[in-house]
Amino acid sequence: MGKRILLVNKFFYTRGGAEVVAINLRDELTARGYVVGIFTMAYHHVDEVEYLYEAPEVSFKRGLAGKVKFARRTLGGYHIEEAFTRALDDFKPDVVHLHNIHSYLSPAVARLAHERRCRVVWTMHDYKLVCPSYSCLNHGQTCERCLTHRHAILTQRCFKDSYAAGALAWLEARRWNRRRLEQWVDALVCPSEFLHDMMLRGGWNPDKLHVLNNFIDPVKLRALDEETLPREDYVAYVGRLSHEKGVDTLLQVARETPSVTLKLAGNGPLRLSLTAQYGSLPNVEFVGQLDAAQVANFVSRAACMVVPSEWYENNPLTIIEAQCAGTPVVGSNMGGIPELVVPGNGIIFEAGDRTALTEALDRALHTEWDHAGIRVRGRKRFSADVHLARLLKLYFSDLS
């Protein structure tokens, strides 16, 4: 009988990078003969799953009663232990692989899995274990105060612009502290060296930390292989339309540089305001939300991709996808981006600096790139086979 692996993520549909990684991992493990179960919050699922286990839904937005349930869940209550115990009893996993679990599920699942003598692996998709507000952002600016000041979130009002939300996040961090989690978790997977270094600075045990990049979405990879498309002269942006992504800076550069054709794919809180400000520019096009195959087509035809983020990106899937398409990347010097964008596959610029971004785009558009070389190197580095080979060692190194 094959080893049994239980993947745990608070959502299990194509919502963001963490969900894409978890869904793709489920598919890759299943294809290799492992028995895979899913534990998630009862909300919305990408497809039918044979071994699906759910915790009752909670939502911070559903009035006072909803907020109380959400707060209880954040601290490990409101039926999470009962639901996860049922999953453990029924599925009997050898390995429990955690992804995004805070708030909507809770790190209580790590303790329960550890008590059952499961191997517990946890992939970090954000900075939650060193920053209670997830993002290392304080009112739009990067912030590292919580690395050295454990109570900073109580005074900064940096989480949802709310003292109450900050207080709950502080309580959550106190309850699920480093001392406890290190007892329950066997391996912490950091998709970037940057996150690994942040965890070290936060005091985490280096023996628990392992750097392992994300892998290319197989759906996008198949779409890239279906046909070879000619390059066009546009710069592609794929991602959330929000302040921390640097989209406003990018669009200001496009307005000041009419020779640059910019096409943006994605949605987000700034969509309406950005469309109103820049949508009439002849060199700017908002193409909307695209599915996996459409993103592959969009990226593979671009002259280059731009990732102008102004926050600490971890290991962006958009850069991985671009490189696997042979598309060079112009990326800001934030977080894990410089680990991916190096001479030969792209250009790094100073985040938030319009002049630096303008110059980087000009260089990218006037460089003779080795698209085939970028493609080959990207697919080798970010292949599912490479990722799974290392991940399986973390899963089973202590199992007979």
ABEGO torsion letter per residue (X at the ends): XBBBBBBBBABBBBABAAAAAAAAAAAAAAAAGBBBBBBBBBBBBABBBABBBBBBBBBAABEAAAAAAAAAAAAGBGGAAAAAAAAAAAAGBABBBBBBABGABEAAAAAAAAAAGBBBBBBBABAAAABAAGAGBBGGBBBAAAAABAAAAAAAGABGGBAAAAAAAAAAAAABBAAAAAAABABBBBABAAAAAAAAAAGBBAAABBBBBBBBBAAAAAAAAABBBBBBABBBBBEBBBAAAGAAAAAAAAAABAABBBBBBEBEAAAAAAAAAAAABAABBBAEBBBAAAAAAAAAABABBBBABABBBBBBAAAAAAAAAGBBBBBBABEAAAAABBBGAEBBBBBGBAAAAAAAAAAAAABBBBAAAAAAAAAAAABAAAAAAAAAAAAAAABX
